[in-house]
């Protein structure tokens, strides 16, 4: 009975995956990050990243193109400092 309960709990939760990479990504790396973000979002995954440019922005752009949700962990205290594809900004102060 406990195994069934544990499986049910895991199935009911939404998966969150972090995408990490350089802020000055070369074009082919940015394109790959965008594809990864899109494919993860198509599978219902929430994307978490640093929330700024480069790989982080590309992954969020891909996720948003597939209707996904994005979370940006931002330096400083301005929740508007993240890229345009962040749904939920988290400032770190």
VOPAGU-2260 file (C-alpha; in pm, 1 decimal, decimal comma):
REM VOPAGU-2260
SITE   aa  ch    i         X         Y         Z
SITE  UNK   A    0       0,0       0,0       0,0
SITE  UNK   A    1     281,3     244,9      73,5
SITE  UNK   A    2     436,5     193,7    -269,2
SITE  UNK   A    3     108,8     277,6    -442,2
SITE  UNK   A    4      69,8     586,9    -226,2
SITE  UNK   A    5     425,5     701,7    -304,6
SITE  UNK   A    6     375,0     652,1    -677,8
SITE  UNK   A    7      50,6     844,0    -671,9
SITE  UNK   A    8     221,4    1132,4    -491,1
SITE  UNK   A    9     502,2    1148,8    -747,5
SITE  UNK   A   10     262,6    1136,0   -1043,0
SITE  UNK   A   11      57,7    1426,9    -902,9
SITE  UNK   A   12     359,5    1659,2    -884,6
SITE  UNK   A   13     489,5    1864,4   -1173,6
SITE  UNK   A   14     853,2    1811,2   -1268,5
SITE  UNK   A   15    1089,0    2109,6   -1243,5
SITE  UNK   A   16    1422,4    2098,4   -1427,2
SITE  UNK   A   17    1699,8    2356,7   -1413,4
SITE  UNK   A   18    1879,5    2461,9   -1730,3
SITE  UNK   A   19    2223,2    2608,9   -1664,2
SITE  UNK   A   20    2474,1    2755,7   -1906,7
SITE  UNK   A   21    2682,7    3050,4   -2009,5
SITE  UNK   A   22    2539,5    3400,3   -2025,9
SITE  UNK   A   23    2719,1    3477,1   -2353,7
SITE  UNK   A   24    2620,1    3166,0   -2545,1
SITE  UNK   A   25    2736,6    3113,5   -2900,9
SITE  UNK   A   26    2450,6    3089,6   -3152,6
SITE  UNK   A   27    2457,4    2709,9   -3186,4
SITE  UNK   A   28    2455,0    2667,6   -2807,0
SITE  UNK   A   29    2165,1    2912,8   -2772,2
SITE  UNK   A   30    1972,3    2725,4   -3042,7
SITE  UNK   A   31    2026,7    2397,7   -2858,4
SITE  UNK   A   32    1913,7    2551,6   -2527,6
SITE  UNK   A   33    1600,5    2686,4   -2696,2
SITE  UNK   A   34    1521,8    2341,9   -2836,9
SITE  UNK   A   35    1574,7    2180,8   -2496,2
SITE  UNK   A   36    1347,5    2436,9   -2329,7
SITE  UNK   A   37    1076,8    2378,1   -2589,8
SITE  UNK   A   38    1094,4    1998,6   -2564,6
SITE  UNK   A   39    1086,2    2003,4   -2185,1
SITE  UNK   A   40     784,0    2235,8   -2184,5
SITE  UNK   A   41     605,2    2013,0   -2436,2
SITE  UNK   A   42     636,6    1737,4   -2175,7
SITE  UNK   A   43     491,5    1955,7   -1900,5
SITE  UNK   A   44     820,3    2038,7   -1728,1
SITE  UNK   A   45     867,4    2373,7   -1551,9
SITE  UNK   A   46    1201,4    2536,4   -1640,0
SITE  UNK   A   47    1418,1    2700,7   -1373,0
SITE  UNK   A   48    1724,3    2903,2   -1466,6
SITE  UNK   A   49    1931,5    3206,1   -1373,2
SITE  UNK   A   50    1681,8    3425,3   -1553,1
SITE  UNK   A   51    1923,0    3646,3   -1743,5
SITE  UNK   A   52    2069,7    3611,3   -2095,6
SITE  UNK   A   53    2245,2    3348,5   -2305,0
SITE  UNK   A   54    2152,3    2986,2   -2239,1
SITE  UNK   A   55    1907,3    3094,1   -1968,9
SITE  UNK   A   56    1711,9    3324,2   -2199,9
SITE  UNK   A   57    1718,9    3075,6   -2487,8
SITE  UNK   A   58    1583,1    2791,2   -2272,6
SITE  UNK   A   59    1305,9    3014,7   -2140,6
SITE  UNK   A   60    1221,9    3134,6   -2491,5
SITE  UNK   A   61    1187,9    2774,6   -2606,6
SITE  UNK   A   62     972,3    2684,4   -2308,2
SITE  UNK   A   63     741,1    2981,1   -2363,8
SITE  UNK   A   64     705,9    2895,7   -2734,7
SITE  UNK   A   65     554,8    2564,5   -2621,6
SITE  UNK   A   66     330,2    2724,2   -2358,5
SITE  UNK   A   67     555,1    2628,5   -2067,5
SITE  UNK   A   68     618,7    2791,8   -1731,9
SITE  UNK   A   69     954,6    2945,4   -1641,9
SITE  UNK   A   70    1115,6    3047,8   -1314,5
SITE  UNK   A   71    1415,5    3281,5   -1299,7
SITE  UNK   A   72    1650,0    3299,4   -1000,2
SITE  UNK   A   73    1771,8    3657,8   -1030,0
SITE  UNK   A   74    2065,0    3836,2    -866,4
SITE  UNK   A   75    1984,8    4160,5    -690,9
SITE  UNK   A   76    1650,2    4294,4    -577,9
SITE  UNK   A   77    1475,1    4386,7    -903,0
SITE  UNK   A   78    1220,6    4127,0   -1018,4
SITE  UNK   A   79    1204,2    4301,8   -1357,5
SITE  UNK   A   80    1574,7    4245,2   -1431,4
SITE  UNK   A   81    1517,1    3901,3   -1583,4
SITE  UNK   A   82    1473,9    3812,9   -1947,5
SITE  UNK   A   83    1139,5    3863,4   -2122,3
SITE  UNK   A   84    1045,9    3494,3   -2096,3
SITE  UNK   A   85    1042,4    3461,8   -1715,7
SITE  UNK   A   86     700,8    3394,3   -1561,3
SITE  UNK   A   87     805,4    3375,4   -1197,5
SITE  UNK   A   88    1102,2    3591,1   -1094,2
SITE  UNK   A   89    1272,4    3504,3    -766,1
SITE  UNK   A   90    1509,1    3774,9    -644,2
SITE  UNK   A   91    1803,0    3681,9    -422,7
SITE  UNK   A   92    1895,3    4025,1    -289,9
